[in-house]
């Protein structure tokens, strides 16, 4: 069957002039800034205007633009090459081009028999996957695209995905330990994008799925002599966020005099939060607090093991047929996580 696969990702500005509008789009999303419409839009403009100069400076480290689209395009191309049959992969970014409407228009022109919606967010959250799915369905309706569609909601505990990430981490551990002074221990900091605690308390499964991914990856690292901690980065609002923060975990490593290896556990593509926040800002923080070694495991990007895992997930999802599926049969998370797509789909 002729198949269109749509990869969802966050998106990023393609030049200094698009930093502010990109951030307006981000903070205007009701899934991100949970305030009434008449408050959210002016607040989004205020936040974007106030933070734009610092953001432009950070994007300058990466040539003035986000590399996320280029990395996602490489993933899409690699996925096409890994899949047999008449398949073409499209990209729908949430907050900058190509937007979902652009992707839906391209898919309609391609005229497939079926569609697979495949988020590049392994862990489901109402702030990421759910927002992208809502955006896609609106865009598809607007362009008159109505075809049998399979939605993969999450793959946080898929064994092939976990093995691919673990292989990247294992190589990074070996490399890091070769450079450490005798007796210095290595601590893995599994750093995920943070969320306000209130979102988790309302039933979002993200934190639980981050923990499950970490457990699955650590199971593949059983022979390595390392500690590990889950932490959360990129706090953006004054309310209480998930803890510990990555900043606090790095400072604690300085107190404990252990080296750290940062593992971007919620990101499968490099972007500003890995290339600037982790690689530059947090490295400087670690040096200021005398952490005896600072390292980072690479993001998956177009790593062959990750692409093979993604291709397997796509094949199994398509075999499932139209509707909602996860990486395992049925619902993947506990019933206590009420902010989950399986609730609205009335799935068991």
C-alpha positions in Angstrom: 0.0 0.0 0.0 1.1 3.5 -0.7 2.0 4.9 2.7 2.7 8.4 4.1 4.5 8.6 7.4 4.3 12.0 9.2 7.1 12.7 11.7 6.2 15.2 14.4 8.8 17.4 16.0 8.9 20.8 17.8 10.5 22.9 15.1 12.9 25.8 15.5 13.7 29.2 14.0 15.5 29.2 10.6 17.2 32.6 11.2 17.5 35.4 13.8 14.4 37.2 12.4 12.3 34.1 13.1 13.3 33.6 16.8 10.7 35.9 18.2 7.7 34.6 16.0 8.8 31.0 16.7 8.6 31.7 20.5 5.3 33.5 20.1 3.9 30.4 18.4 5.4 28.3 21.2 3.9 30.2 24.1 0.6 30.8 22.4 -0.1 27.1 22.5 -2.6 26.4 25.1 -0.9 23.1 25.9 2.3 25.0 26.8 1.0 28.2 28.5 -2.2 27.1 30.3 -4.0 30.4 30.7 -7.2 31.7 29.2 -7.0 32.9 25.6 -7.3 36.6 26.4 -4.4 36.3 28.8 -2.3 33.7 26.9 -1.8 35.7 23.7 -0.6 39.0 25.3 1.6 37.0 27.7 3.1 34.9 24.9 4.1 38.2 23.1 5.5 39.6 26.3 7.6 36.5 27.1 8.8 36.2 23.5 9.8 39.8 23.3 11.6 39.7 26.7 13.5 36.5 26.0 14.2 37.0 22.3 17.6 38.7 22.7 19.0 35.9 24.9 17.6 33.3 22.5 19.1 35.0 19.5 22.5 34.9 21.2 22.1 31.2 21.9 21.1 30.4 18.4 24.2 32.3 17.2 26.2 29.4 18.7 24.6 27.2 16.1 25.0 29.5 13.1 22.0 31.7 13.9 19.3 29.0 13.4 18.0 25.8 14.8 19.5 22.6 13.3 16.4 20.6 14.3 14.9 20.6 10.8 18.1 19.4 9.2 18.4 16.6 11.7 14.7 15.7 11.3 15.1 15.6 7.5 18.1 13.3 7.8 15.9 11.0 10.1 13.1 11.1 7.5 15.4 10.2 4.7 17.0 7.4 6.7 13.6 6.0 7.6 12.5 6.0 4.0 15.6 4.0 3.1 15.0 1.5 6.0 11.4 0.7 5.0 10.4 -1.5 2.2 7.5 -0.7 -0.1 5.9 2.5 -1.4 6.5 4.8 1.5 7.3 8.4 1.8 8.1 10.3 5.0 6.9 13.9 5.7 7.7 16.3 8.5 5.2 18.4 10.5 6.8 20.8 12.9 4.7 22.3 15.7 6.0 25.9 16.0 7.8 26.7 12.8 8.0 25.6 9.2 7.1 23.1 7.8 3.9 23.5 9.8 1.3 20.7 9.9 -0.8 22.4 7.2 2.2 22.4 4.9 2.8 18.7 5.6 -0.9 17.8 5.2 -0.9 19.6 1.8 2.1 17.6 0.7 0.6 14.4 1.9 -2.6 15.1 0.0 -0.6 15.8 -3.1 1.2 12.4 -2.6 -2.2 10.7 -2.5 -1.4 7.7 -0.3 -3.6 4.9 0.7 -2.9 5.3 4.4 -1.1 7.5 6.9 1.1 6.8 9.9 1.5 9.6 12.5 4.9 9.0 14.2 6.0 11.5 16.9 9.7 12.0 17.5 8.7 12.3 21.1 9.2 8.7 22.6 7.4 9.7 25.8 3.8 11.0 25.5 2.9 14.3 27.0 -0.1 16.6 26.5 2.5 19.4 25.9 4.2 17.6 22.9 2.5 14.7 21.2 -1.0 15.6 22.1 -0.5 19.2 20.9 1.1 18.0 17.6 -1.8 15.5 17.0 -4.4 18.2 17.6 -2.6 20.5 15.2 -2.4 17.8 12.6 -6.0 16.8 12.7 -7.1 20.4 12.3 -4.7 20.9 9.4 -5.8 17.7 7.7 -9.4 18.7 8.0 -8.7 22.2 6.6 -7.0 20.7 3.5 -9.6 18.0 3.0 -7.3 15.1 3.9 -9.3 12.1 5.1 -7.6 8.8 4.9 -7.1 5.7 7.1 -4.7 6.8 9.8 -2.7 5.0 12.4 -1.3 7.0 15.3 1.6 5.8 17.4 1.2 7.5 20.7 4.5 6.5 22.4 7.4 4.1 22.4 9.1 5.0 25.7 9.6 1.3 26.7 10.2 -0.3 23.3 13.0 -2.7 23.6 14.7 -1.9 20.3 14.5 1.8 21.0 16.0 1.4 24.5 18.8 -0.8 23.1 19.7 1.8 20.5 19.9 4.5 23.1 21.8 2.3 25.5 24.4 1.6 22.8 25.0 5.3 22.4 25.3 5.7 26.2 27.6 2.7 26.6 30.0 4.1 24.0 30.0 7.4 25.8 30.6 5.8 29.2 33.7 3.9 27.8 35.0 7.1 26.2 34.5 9.1 29.4 36.0 6.6 31.8 39.2 6.5 29.7 39.8 10.2 30.5 38.9 10.2 34.2 41.5 10.3 37.0 41.8 7.1 39.0 39.1 6.7 41.6 36.7 9.2 40.1 33.2 7.7 39.7 30.9 8.5 36.8 27.2 9.4 37.3 24.7 9.4 34.5 22.3 12.3 34.5 19.3 11.3 32.4 18.2 14.8 31.5 14.7 15.3 30.2 12.8 18.5 29.3 11.0 19.6 32.5 7.3 20.2 33.0 5.4 22.1 35.7 4.4 19.6 38.4 0.8 20.7 38.1 0.6 19.1 34.6 1.8 15.8 35.9 -0.7 16.0 38.8 -3.5 16.4 36.2 -2.7 13.0 34.8 0.1 13.5 32.2 2.1 10.3 31.9 5.3 12.0 30.8 7.3 11.7 34.1 6.3 8.0 34.5 7.4 7.3 31.0 10.7 9.1 31.4 11.4 6.9 34.4 10.4 3.7 32.4 12.7 4.7 29.6 15.6 5.2 32.0 14.9 1.8 33.6 14.9 0.1 30.2 18.2 1.8 29.1 19.9 1.0 32.4 18.9 -2.7 32.0 21.2 -2.7 29.0 24.0 -1.0 30.9 24.1 -3.6 33.7 27.8 -4.3 33.3 28.9 -0.7 33.6 30.0 0.7 37.0 28.0 3.9 37.0 25.4 5.7 39.1 22.4 7.3 37.6 19.9 10.1 38.3 16.9 11.4 36.4 16.7 15.2 36.2 14.9 17.9 34.3 16.1 20.9 32.4 14.8 24.1 30.7 12.5 25.5 33.4 10.7 28.4 31.9 8.1 29.6 34.5 8.1 30.5 38.2 5.8 27.6 39.3 7.1 24.4 40.7 8.6 22.1 38.1 9.7 18.5 38.2 12.7 17.9 40.3 15.6 17.6 40.6 16.6 20.1 38.0 19.6 19.3 35.8 21.3 22.3 37.3 20.9 21.0 40.8 22.1 17.6 39.8 25.3 19.0 38.3 25.9 21.1 41.4 25.4 18.0 43.6 27.9 16.1 41.5 30.4 18.9 42.3 29.7 18.4 46.0 30.1 14.6 45.6 33.1 14.9 43.4 31.8 12.6 40.8 32.0 13.1 37.0 28.8 13.4 35.0 27.7 12.0 31.7 24.5 13.9 30.5 22.1 11.7 28.6 19.3 13.6 26.7 16.7 10.9 27.4 13.7 12.8 26.0 15.3 14.2 22.9 16.0 12.1 19.8 17.4 15.0 17.8 20.0 17.6 18.7 18.8 21.2 19.1 19.3 24.2 21.3 18.7 22.3 24.5 21.4 19.8 23.8 23.9 21.9 21.8 23.7 25.0 23.9 22.0 24.3 27.2 23.8 21.0 27.9 27.0 21.4 25.9 27.8 25.0 26.7 25.8 26.5 29.6 25.8 23.4 31.8 29.4 22.6 31.0 30.3 26.0 32.3 28.2 25.4 35.4 30.0 22.1 36.0 33.4 23.8 35.7 32.3 26.5 38.2 31.3 23.8 40.7 34.5 21.8 40.2 32.8 18.7 38.7 35.8 16.4 38.0 34.5 15.5 34.5 31.7 16.6 32.2 30.5 14.5 29.2 27.4 14.1 27.1 26.0 11.1 25.2 25.0 11.9 21.7 21.4 12.3 20.7 20.0 9.6 18.4 19.7 11.8 15.3 20.1 9.4 12.3 22.0 6.7 14.2 21.5 3.4 12.4 20.3 1.6 15.5 17.7 4.3 16.3 16.5 4.4 12.7 16.2 0.6 12.7 14.1 0.8 15.9 11.9 3.5 14.3 11.4 1.5 11.2 10.4 -1.5 13.3 7.9 0.6 15.2 6.5 2.0 12.0 6.0 -1.5 10.5 4.3 -2.8 13.6 2.1 0.2 13.9 1.0 -0.1 10.3 0.3 -3.8 10.8 -2.0 -2.8 13.7 -4.2 -0.9 11.2 -6.0 2.4 11.6 -6.5 3.9 15.0 -4.4 4.4 18.1 -1.5 2.2 19.1 1.5 2.2 21.3 4.8 0.2 21.1 3.1 -2.7 22.9 -0.4 -4.2 22.5 -3.0 -2.0 24.1 -2.5 1.0 26.4 1.1 1.5 27.6 0.7 3.5 30.7 -1.3 3.1 34.0 -4.9 4.0 34.2 -4.0 6.7 36.8 -2.6 8.8 33.9 -5.9 10.2 32.8 -4.4 12.8 30.4 -3.6 10.0 27.9 -4.9 9.6 24.4 -6.3 6.2 25.2 -8.9 7.8 27.5 -10.4 9.9 24.7 -10.2 7.0 22.3 -12.1 4.8 24.9 -9.5 2.1 24.6 -9.0 -0.5 27.3 
